Amino acid sequence: MTVDTAAETPTATETIDDHTKARVLVQALPHMQRYDDAIIVVKYGGHAMGDEQVARDFAQDIVLLEQSGVNPVVVHGGGPQIGAMLAKLGIKSEFAAGLRITDKATVEIVEMVLAGSINKSLVGFINEAGGKALGLSGKDGNMVVASKVTRSVRDPDSNIEQVVDLGFVGEPETVDTTVLDQILGRELIPVLAPVATGRDGGTFNVNADTFAGAIAGALGAKRLLLLTDVPGVLDADKQLIKELTIAQARALIADGTISGGMIPKVETCIYALEQGVEGVVILDGKVPHAVLLELLTDHGAGTLITR
């Protein structure tokens, strides 16, 4: 006869004795006090949110922050999910200058996926964890009005720069925080999809990092966290850089240490800092409870960029 001991095996949480739990809470206290009543904007990346358990861990982090006196604002991406839906519908994705070319058919799918399935899924996870999440997009209350993005790419053969029409891809022009001002501080957690309206009432797809940076700047957030699928900014030896100033970040871009897709992320950090955000962190969203590790421990979990 065999005995199934799986149900009797204590989990990692259960094996922590009460005294250890108390010490952990005491060690977190100074960090809780530091962020008490502060606004923290968290951008949750599409790649980082692909795993349901990671998403549930993230939701618990956000609820714990709100319960501890922080005012969290969540901005989510959804690139992989958009790509999957477009492929399912037989719509080919094209990219230029690192951005998805978004025609009229594509922008309808983008809005459906971002402001619909992804947004409400994340709202559900936060509510299930005990929070009160409210799903919105940049269109609500004219929160974010965007203008059409213009980008140029260099032809590899002729070396001539050509302007690319990205379609309904926008960048924030104005941010109206009226709706968020009514929500924050009332035990509600806004979850924002990076879809914005244009001056003519049209719809724009906005890069989630850029959207989060604009929201954080307008709110004067104490921290902007960019959760992605890399540990943070790496040096020339591929080691994590724990802290950077704006000047140091620009120097690393200039010498090529910061390259590829990390460049626009760091540029978003610089923009947010120049708008008044106190500090911006790039960190790996796939690490369990990365948000709590960054905000409530001495060691942090990514690269902190400050003025």
Residue pairs with C-beta under 8 A, 6 or more apart in sequence:
27 297
27 298
28 296
28 297
31 295
31 296
31 297
32 68
32 69
32 296
35 65
35 68
35 69
35 70
35 222
35 223
35 295
36 68
36 69
36 70
37 69
37 70
37 71
37 185
38 70
38 71
38 221
38 222
38 223
39 71
39 72
39 73
39 184
39 216
39 219
39 220
39 221
39 222
40 65
40 70
40 71
40 72
40 73
40 221
40 222
40 223
40 224
40 225
40 295
41 72
41 73
41 74
41 75
41 212
41 215
41 216
41 219
41 221
41 223
41 224
41 225
41 277
42 62
42 72
42 73
42 74
42 75
42 212
42 224
42 225
42 227
42 291
43 74
43 75
43 76
43 77
43 208
43 209
43 211
43 212
43 224
43 225
43 226
43 227
44 58
44 74
44 75
44 76
44 77
44 122
44 227
44 285
45 76
45 77
45 208
45 226
45 227
45 228
45 229
45 285
46 76
46 77
46 78
46 79
46 80
46 81
46 82
46 208
47 79
47 80
47 228
47 229
47 285
47 286
48 54
48 58
48 227
48 228
48 229
48 284
48 285
48 286
49 55
49 58
49 76
49 77
49 78
49 118
49 122
49 285
50 80
51 286
54 285
54 286
54 288
55 121
55 122
55 125
56 125
56 128
56 129
57 288
57 289
58 125
58 227
58 285
58 290
58 291
59 122
59 125
59 126
59 128
59 129
59 131
60 129
60 289
61 289
61 290
61 291
61 292
62 72
62 74
62 126
62 129
62 131
62 189
62 291
63 126
63 129
63 130
63 131
63 189
64 292
65 72
65 291
65 292
65 295
66 72
66 131
66 187
66 189
67 130
70 295
71 184
71 185
72 189
73 180
73 184
73 189
73 190
73 192
73 215
73 216
73 219
73 221
74 122
74 126
74 133
74 189
74 190
74 191
74 192
75 192
75 194
75 208
75 211
75 212
75 215
76 114
76 118
76 119
76 122
76 191
76 192
76 193
76 194
76 208
77 194
77 208
77 209
78 113
78 114
78 118
78 193
78 208
79 100
81 113
81 117
81 118
82 93
82 100
82 109
82 110
82 113
82 114
83 93
85 109
85 112
85 113
86 92
86 93
86 106
86 109
87 93
89 109
91 105
91 106
91 109
93 100
93 101
93 106
94 100
94 101
95 101
96 151
96 153
96 164
96 166
97 151
97 152
97 153
97 164
97 166
98 261
98 264
99 149
99 151
99 166
99 169
99 207
100 106
100 110
100 166
100 169
100 205
101 164
101 165
101 166
101 167
101 169
102 110
102 166
102 167
102 168
102 169
102 205
103 167
103 168
104 167
104 168
106 167
106 168
106 205
107 167
107 168
107 203
107 204
107 205
108 203
110 195
110 205
111 137
111 193
111 195
111 203
111 205
114 137
114 193
114 194
114 195
114 205
115 135
115 137
115 139
115 193
115 195
118 193
119 135
119 136
119 137
119 191
119 193
120 135
122 133
122 135
122 191
123 133
123 134
123 135
123 191
126 133
126 189
126 191
127 133
131 189
132 187
132 188
132 189
133 188
133 189
133 190
133 191
134 183
134 188
134 189
134 190
134 191
135 191
135 193
136 143
136 179
136 190
136 191
136 192
136 193
137 143
137 192
137 193
137 194
137 195
137 196
138 144
138 146
138 172
138 192
138 193
138 194
138 195
138 196
138 197
138 206
138 211
139 195
139 196
139 197
139 203
140 179
141 176
141 178
141 179
142 176
142 197
143 175
143 176
143 177
143 178
143 179
143 180
143 192
143 196
144 172
144 174
144 175
144 176
144 196
144 197
144 206
144 211
144 214
144 215
145 172
145 173
145 174
145 175
145 176
145 196
145 197
145 198
145 199
146 170
146 171
146 172
146 173
146 196
146 197
146 198
146 204
146 206
147 170
147 171
147 173
147 198
147 199
147 204
148 166
148 168
148 169
148 170
148 198
148 204
149 166
149 169
149 170
149 171
150 163
150 166
151 163
151 164
151 166
152 161
152 162
152 163
152 164
153 161
153 162
153 164
154 160
154 161
154 162
155 161
155 162
168 202
168 203
168 204
168 205
169 204
169 205
169 206
169 207
170 196
170 198
170 204
170 205
170 206
171 206
171 207
171 210
172 196
172 206
172 210
172 211
172 214
173 199
175 214
175 215
175 217
175 218
177 218
177 219
179 190
180 190
180 215
180 219
183 190
184 190
184 219
192 211
192 215
194 205
194 206
194 207
194 208
194 210
194 211
194 212
195 203
195 204
195 205
195 206
196 203
196 204
196 206
196 211
197 203
197 204
198 204
207 264
209 226
209 264
209 265
209 268
210 264
210 268
210 271
212 224
212 226
212 268
212 272
213 224
213 268
213 269
213 271
213 272
213 275
213 277
213 280
214 271
214 272
214 275
215 221
216 224
216 272
216 275
216 277
216 280
217 271
217 272
217 274
217 275
217 276
217 277
218 275
220 276
220 277
221 272
221 277
221 278
222 277
222 278
222 279
223 277
223 278
223 279
223 280
223 281
223 295
224 269
224 272
224 277
224 279
224 280
224 281
225 280
225 281
225 283
225 291
225 294
225 295
225 302
226 265
226 268
226 269
226 280
226 281
226 282
226 283
227 283
227 284
227 285
227 290
227 291
228 265
228 282
228 283
228 284
228 285
229 284
229 285
229 286
230 262
230 282
230 284
231 240
231 283
231 284
231 302
232 240
232 241
232 281
232 282
232 283
232 284
232 302
232 303
233 240
233 241
233 244
233 249
233 252
233 258
233 262
233 266
233 282
233 303
233 305
234 240
234 241
234 257
235 241
235 252
235 257
236 257
240 302
240 303
241 303
242 300
242 303
242 304
243 303
243 304
243 305
243 306
244 252
244 303
244 304
244 305
244 306
245 305
245 306
245 307
246 270
246 273
246 274
246 305
246 306
246 307
249 258
249 266
249 269
249 270
249 305
250 270
252 258
252 266
253 259
253 263
253 266
253 267
258 266
262 282
265 282
266 282
266 305
268 280
269 280
269 282
269 305
270 305
272 280
273 279
273 280
273 305
273 306
273 307
274 307
278 306
279 304
279 305
279 306
280 304
280 305
280 306
281 294
281 300
281 301
281 302
281 303
281 304
281 305
282 302
282 303
282 305
283 290
283 294
283 300
283 301
283 302
283 303
284 290
284 301
284 302
287 293
287 301
290 301
290 302
293 299
293 300
293 301
294 300
294 301
294 302
